[in-house]
Every structure is written in structure tokens, then in C-alpha cells.
Amino acid sequence: MKQLMLYCRPGFEKECAGEIQDRASSLEVFGFPRVQKNSGFVLFECYQQGDAAKLVKSLDFKSLIFARQMFAVAVELTDLPREDRISPILQELSEADGMPMCGDLRIETPDTNEAKELLKFCRKFTVPMRQALRGKGILFNKDNPKKPVLHICFVEPGHCYIGYSLPINNSQFFMGIPRLKFPADAPSRSTLKLEEAFHVFIPREEWDERLASGMWGVDLGACPGGWTYQLVKRSMFVHSVDNGLMAQSLMDTGQVKHHQEDGFKFEPPRKNVTWLVCDMIEKPSRVAQLMGEWIISGWAKEAIFNLKLPMKGRYDEVLQDIENLKVFLIKNDVKFKLQAKHLYHDREEITVHVQSLSNISPY
Ligand SMILES: C[S@@+](CC[C@H](N)C(=O)[O-])C[C@H]1O[C@@H](n2cnc3c(N)ncnc32)[C@H](O)[C@@H]1O
């Protein structure tokens, strides 16, 4: 296998391509990305046979910022006949080298408007395709979340890429997108950004401990309150910092204190804050520095924040800001975990999560 498929937000193929090129070469896998603007995917062509399989195993998916999903391509099929797409897929897959037996099937498309129509077909196609794959022994008879995932990605009705990802090193979500429902009582659609960040960065089994009721959070750039809403919904108390107006529904909960102050100058009145979240529209380098200061002073244990992307040089800016933040934390002897992702609900921004693993007293 020589090709690696990566899904991304349409319009961010260049960033996704730059990132895979850098990261693959750091693992001594050499190749080049094929990029088609606004296609919603990037194909990384490795020079050496077997290298795509190496990447799905060794390239830590969580560490990729711009890729929503990655899988090794075993087969590319073009000109599939409308009347019978299943037979040629089965034929090619049973002859494909290195294709493991899979425990789950996802029939997907890139996330573009044009592909939306195709998605309806993908849904209908899944049941007969699954049965046929099981019949051929390409898919286990029962869904098995521990086994590789078989991806069939249709880019056109008769054109698809087929391959696999590993469940310990992929996105658990169909098309790499968590499906979240907008809560009718939330004050802004931005609320979904923070909810998605929780799904992507915090393992579900740790939610009760790390996003626990009674904790204190600080929300910088909070108005009208979509992010504060997520914390309140989890029964936390929140200092919401912004000169704007907070939704009355949130103030009525009694869990929110609104501070009409500059987020760069705000200090929590008591040093009992677990969560810092920040969605201020500000220079990304300034925001990253501020987040570092909070973590280093022990004012918060975990932070989730957006870095707004510039018009040009988006990939370089992100790398630089994250690198500076890491160096800042390391120089101050903070042990930490950091993950950054261009989430589905992010547009011209990425979301970063930092968890301090050091026990720093805030006093
Ligand atoms: C994208 S909005 C936040 C939306 C919010 N997360 C939500 O879900 O409703 C950005 C906010 O950042 C605030 N902001 C920008 N610079 C700020 C600063 N220096 N201090 C405090 N708030 C700031 C703006 O007033 C604005 O309300």
C-alpha cells in the first residue's frame, strides 16, 4: 500500500498536505501529497510499497491538526458500473495485498457540498455492501470495535478509495466528524465547538472526573455564553469574562459570575479553577502565551482555547504558536499533554487542549 487518505475541511487541503509531508518525513516515510483545492481530502503518495500501512500504524493520528481521518488505501476504483458496484469492489478487495480483516465498515464521502448527494447513496449502499463483504470474509460477521475499520470513500458515484484504519489510531467518528445536536436552549452555535472539543480531547470514561459537577471554570471572551453553557450544563460554576452581554438564561442559573473585564488582565478571585476556556478573537500568539501563563501559575489545570488563523501562512502560524507554548511550559518545568485539532465546528481557527500534569499550587 502506497497511498494514505486524509480527510480535512474543504479549503484546508494545503495545510493538511504540508502537515502530512512534514510528519511522514519525520518517520522517514517519503512521498508527496496530491492536493485538489476544496476537495476535502489529501492523498499522500508514498514512494515505497508498504509505507501507507506503516503510517496508519506509527503516525500518531491524535497529533495531526488538520486531518479529520486517515486510512491506508488498498484499492482505488474508477468507472464503477451503476448497476453493480458491489462485484468489482469485492473482486479487487479480495485480491488486495495487505488488507486486514475488518470489524467495522464506513462508507463515506469527503465533506463537500457536492458530496452531500453522494452521502444518501452511501447510506443505502452500506447494508448490501456489508453483507457482501461478510460473505467474502473481508468483514467479520459481527461488528468488532477492536478490529480495523474498512473505509470506502466515494469521491464520485463511480469512483472510490478503499482501505483501512486502526481503531487505536484513527478518529472514532464517521467521516471524522462527531454528530452533535445543537441544544435549543444554548445562546450561540459556538457552543458546539466546545462540546466537540470535549468529545475529541477528553476520553468519555474520564468525563465524570475531569468535567465534574461543582468544578469552577473561567471562560475568557464568553459572550453571549455558548461555551459557558457547556460548563453550566455539566453543573460547573463559571467566571464569564467579556465586555459584552451574557444570555439571561445563563445568569438565571446562579452558576455564572459575569466580569466585564479584559480577558488578558482578569485574575480569578479564588484560585480554585480547574477549567480555563477561551474563545477571544485575538492574535493567536497572544492567546497561546496567556494560556501558558495560566497553566504555569497553576490558575487552571486544563485549558481549551481557539487560535484564530491568519489569512496567509495558516500552517506556519499554528506550528509556531504551539511550539512557543510548548517551549514556554517546558522552560517552566510544567509537565503537560497538548493536543490541537481543526475541529469540524472550527472555521478559520483551530482548537487546542492543554492539560497540566504537574501539581502546581496557585498561591
Ligand atoms: C467568538 S465570540 C465568543 C463566543 C462565545 N464563546 C460563545 O460561545 O458564545 C468572541 C468574544 O470575545 C470577546 N473578546 C475579544 N477580546 C476580548 C478581551 N480582550 N477580553 C475579553 N473578551 C474579549 C468579544 O467581546 C466576543 O464576545
The ligand as a Gaussian input file, in Angstrom:
#p B3LYP/6-31G(d) Opt

LIG

0 1
 C      -16.450000      34.452000      19.192000
 S      -17.022000      35.411000      20.490000
 C      -17.222000      34.264000      21.779000
 C      -18.413000      33.393000      21.650000
 C      -18.630000      32.520000      22.853000
 N      -17.566000      31.544000      23.022000
 C      -19.927000      31.781000      22.775000
 O      -19.897000      30.562000      22.654000
 O      -20.981000      32.400000      22.861000
 C      -15.623000      36.282000      20.984000
 C      -15.805000      37.166000      22.204000
 O      -14.521000      37.552000      22.649000
 C      -14.663000      38.799000      23.290000
 N      -13.338000      39.386000      23.436000
 C      -12.448000      39.731000      22.491000
 N      -11.352000      40.255000      23.060000
 C      -11.539000      40.206000      24.395000
 C      -10.765000      40.559000      25.522000
 N       -9.558000      41.098000      25.384000
 N      -11.281000      40.353000      26.758000
 C      -12.495000      39.814000      26.919000
 N      -13.274000      39.443000      25.881000
 C      -12.806000      39.637000      24.645000
 C      -15.621000      39.554000      22.388000
 O      -16.266000      40.577000      23.116000
 C      -16.586000      38.436000      21.953000
 O      -17.761000      38.430000      22.735000

